[in-house]
Amino acid sequence: LVHADLSEYNILYHQRKLWIIDVSQSVEHDHPRSLEFLRMDIKNISDFFRRKGVDTLAERTVFGFVTAAKGAMDEPGMSEDVNQLYEQRAEAGTEDQALADEEVDNEVFRKQYIPQTLEQ
């Protein structure tokens, strides 16, 4: 499911677990606008955590992680995959230049057209 309205107000933290609420408007992955909604959900959450000073991955990277056809489905495996994404980012260049490049990439990604079908 894609939440389609995810923000910090729809995530509860209780007993060391995240609980996603307000899912009545969520859509299946085959919805015509599901990838647009996913992109906006990622933006909302990334913006919130960046404002709190949390080191986040580029939105395009998170989108690729979420939509990947292959990958771990258990918590330890996903954590390892995310750690590898952070390591790859660290190898990309100096911190100041990498942050500037990431911000440009985020802006481009937010405006990029995402086809949903092969016909598009």
HUNORSUL-V147972 format. One record per pair of residues at least 4 apart in sequence whose ideal C-beta (glycine too) atoms are under 7 Angstrom apart, sorted by the first residue. I is the first residue (numbers start at 0). J is the second residue. D is the distance in whole Angstrom. If there is no record, write none. Layout:
i={I & I}
j={J & J}
d={D & D}
This chain:
i={0 & 0 & 0 & 0 & 1 & 1 & 1 & 1 & 1 & 1 & 1 & 2 & 2 & 2 & 2 & 2 & 3 & 3 & 3 & 3 & 4 & 4 & 4 & 5 & 5 & 5 & 5 & 6 & 6 & 7 & 9 & 9 & 9 & 10 & 10 & 11 & 11 & 12 & 13 & 26 & 26 & 26 & 27 & 28 & 29 & 31 & 32 & 33 & 34 & 34 & 34 & 35 & 35 & 36 & 37 & 37 & 37 & 38 & 38 & 38 & 38 & 39 & 40 & 41 & 41 & 41 & 41 & 42 & 42 & 42 & 43 & 44 & 45 & 45 & 45 & 45 & 46 & 47 & 48 & 48 & 49 & 49 & 56 & 56 & 56 & 56 & 56 & 57 & 57 & 57 & 58 & 58 & 58 & 59 & 59 & 59 & 60 & 60 & 61 & 62 & 63 & 64 & 64 & 70 & 71 & 71 & 71 & 71 & 72 & 73 & 74 & 75 & 76 & 77 & 78 & 79 & 80 & 81 & 82 & 83 & 84 & 85 & 86 & 87 & 88 & 91 & 92 & 92 & 93 & 94 & 95 & 96 & 97 & 98 & 99 & 100 & 101 & 102 & 103 & 104 & 105 & 106 & 107 & 114 & 115}
j={22 & 25 & 26 & 27 & 25 & 26 & 28 & 33 & 36 & 37 & 40 & 9 & 19 & 22 & 25 & 40 & 24 & 25 & 26 & 36 & 9 & 21 & 24 & 9 & 40 & 43 & 44 & 43 & 47 & 47 & 19 & 20 & 21 & 17 & 19 & 18 & 20 & 17 & 18 & 30 & 33 & 36 & 33 & 33 & 33 & 115 & 36 & 37 & 38 & 113 & 115 & 39 & 113 & 40 & 41 & 62 & 65 & 42 & 62 & 109 & 113 & 43 & 44 & 45 & 58 & 61 & 62 & 46 & 58 & 109 & 47 & 48 & 49 & 55 & 58 & 61 & 50 & 51 & 53 & 55 & 53 & 55 & 60 & 61 & 84 & 85 & 88 & 101 & 104 & 105 & 62 & 105 & 108 & 63 & 104 & 108 & 64 & 84 & 65 & 66 & 67 & 80 & 84 & 80 & 76 & 77 & 79 & 80 & 76 & 77 & 78 & 79 & 80 & 81 & 82 & 83 & 84 & 85 & 86 & 87 & 88 & 89 & 90 & 91 & 97 & 97 & 96 & 97 & 97 & 98 & 99 & 100 & 101 & 102 & 103 & 104 & 105 & 106 & 107 & 108 & 109 & 110 & 111 & 119 & 119}
d={7 & 4 & 7 & 7 & 6 & 5 & 7 & 5 & 5 & 5 & 7 & 7 & 7 & 6 & 5 & 5 & 5 & 6 & 5 & 4 & 7 & 7 & 6 & 5 & 4 & 6 & 6 & 5 & 7 & 4 & 6 & 5 & 5 & 6 & 6 & 4 & 6 & 6 & 6 & 4 & 5 & 6 & 7 & 5 & 7 & 6 & 6 & 6 & 6 & 5 & 6 & 7 & 6 & 6 & 6 & 7 & 7 & 6 & 6 & 7 & 7 & 6 & 6 & 6 & 5 & 5 & 6 & 6 & 6 & 6 & 7 & 6 & 6 & 5 & 6 & 7 & 6 & 7 & 4 & 5 & 7 & 6 & 4 & 5 & 6 & 7 & 7 & 5 & 5 & 6 & 6 & 5 & 5 & 6 & 6 & 4 & 6 & 6 & 6 & 6 & 6 & 7 & 7 & 6 & 2 & 5 & 7 & 6 & 7 & 7 & 6 & 6 & 6 & 6 & 6 & 7 & 7 & 7 & 6 & 6 & 7 & 6 & 7 & 7 & 7 & 5 & 5 & 5 & 6 & 6 & 7 & 6 & 6 & 7 & 7 & 6 & 6 & 7 & 6 & 6 & 6 & 7 & 6 & 4 & 6}
